[in-house]
Amino acid sequence: MTERKIMRKLITILMTVTLAMVATPAHAIVDTWITSPTLSAVTISGGGAKANGAGYLLSTQAQKVTLKFTGTAAQAGKFAQINFFDFVGGVGLELVSGPAGVSSTACDQQTLGGNSHTCFFKLDENSIATIPLILSNATTAGHFKYKVLAGPNITESADGMVNFRMPTNRIAAVVKNVRGIAGAAGVTQFLVTDKGKPSAGVRVKFSFTGIGENLSDVNTVSNSKGLVTVYLTNLKFYRGSAKITARVVGGTAKAVAYIWWFKVKYL
């Protein structure tokens, strides 16, 4: 074989190897995986999350929660994977991919392209990864499982499970009877609590009966003080009253307030 042919063959081999390396997903780099996967490294926060045996119990209000993986000091900079599976009751899960490939704050885009419920990630220098989980259609009948995968010879942790419960929040009118100006708008406020303390980020739905036209919001979320505020217009100068009902979404708690309309002479 001539020297030129030998060189051409070597170049072809090198190109093939290079292409193969580019096409190989990050999770195939087995020498940089964590080892000894365990569910104890996984915590979930937000959405009313509470530890529940080998898993977590979330409120049906939950729309976005954070999964945190905390590894050992020796696992800093290494790769790990979490699989979500056995979805029941119509609950949906969306995993977020990052623009910079494998990271400690999002799932690897290439892996998600093959399985939308598989999150391959890299631990940061402190052996931590925080992954957002976007939830939808959560009901008390819904649940799903998850487990941690590690290498170099792929091993799995035990299964964890995420279940859902009705929200336990309470809601009450700040002032039950308020006055509203006919020809303008009336305003009511409600306080959302959990175990007696103001509860932020709780979804509330409004409705009304009686005298009035339009609510400023039909759905809202409690602020940092646990308060939700809604306005009701009465631009036709009608007298009488309106009953405003506020309900905690997904739960049984509700409260009512009344707007009593009165006329002002200069209007």
Residue, then its C-alpha position, 0 to 999 in steps of 0.5 A: m500500500t502506498e504512503r498516500k493510500i495509508m495516509r488517506k486510510l488514517i484520515t478516514i479512520l480519524m474522521t469516523v472516530t471523530l464523528a462517532m464521538v460527536a454523535t455519542p450522547a454525554h451519558a455514554i461517557v461512563d468513566t465520569w458517572i457517579t456511583s452508588p445511586t440513592l434516593s436520599a440524594v434527591t429532595i423536592s421543594g415548592g408546591g407544598a412538598k412534603a416527604n412521604g416515605a420513599g418519595y414526596l407528597l405535593s399539592t394539586q396546586a403545584q405547577k412548578v417545583t424544584l428537584k435538588f440532587t446533593g451528591t458526595a464531595a467525590q461526585a463533584g463535576k460528575f454525571a447522573q441521570i433521573n428517570f420519571f415513569d409510570f404516570v397515572g391519572g393524567v398528570g403531566l411533567e415537562l423537563v427543562s433543557g439548557p442551551a449550554g448542553v449538560s449542566s447542573t441547572a437543566c436537563d441535557q437537550q440531546t437526552l430529552g430528545g430521545n425520552s422526554h422524561t429522562c433528565f441527564f445532568k452534571l453536578d456542580e463543583n459543590s456536588i449539587a444539581t437543581i432541576p425545575l419540574i413543570l407539572s400539569n393536570a395534577t389531581t389526587a388520583g395522579h402520581f408518578k415514579y422516579k429513580v436515580l441512575a449511575g455508572p460505569n456499569i449502569t445501576e439504579s436506586a430504588d423507586g421513589m413516588v410523587n403523589f398529590r393531595m388536596p391543598t389544606n389552605r384556608i381562606a377568609a375575607v379581610v373585611k366581609n362587608v365593604r362599600g362600593i361607589a355605584g358608577a365606579a368599582g368596589v374592592t374586596q380582599f381575602l387572606v389565604t393561610d396554611k396552619g394559621k400563617p399567611s400562604a403565598g403562591v396559592r391559586v384562587k378563583f373568583s366568582f360573583t352574583g348580584i349587582g355588578e359587571n366585571l371582575s378584575d380577575v377570575n384567577t389569581v395567586s396570593n402575594s407574599k402576605g397571603l393576600v388576594t385582591v379583586y375589583l368588581t365594576n358597577l358602571k351603570f350606577y345600580r344600587g344593591s349588593a354583590k356577593i364575591t366568592a373566593r375559592v382555593v383552586g383544587g381544594t374545598a376552602k372558600a370565603v365570601a365578601y359583600i359589596w354594598w353599592f351606594k351613590v355619590k351625589y357628584l357622580 
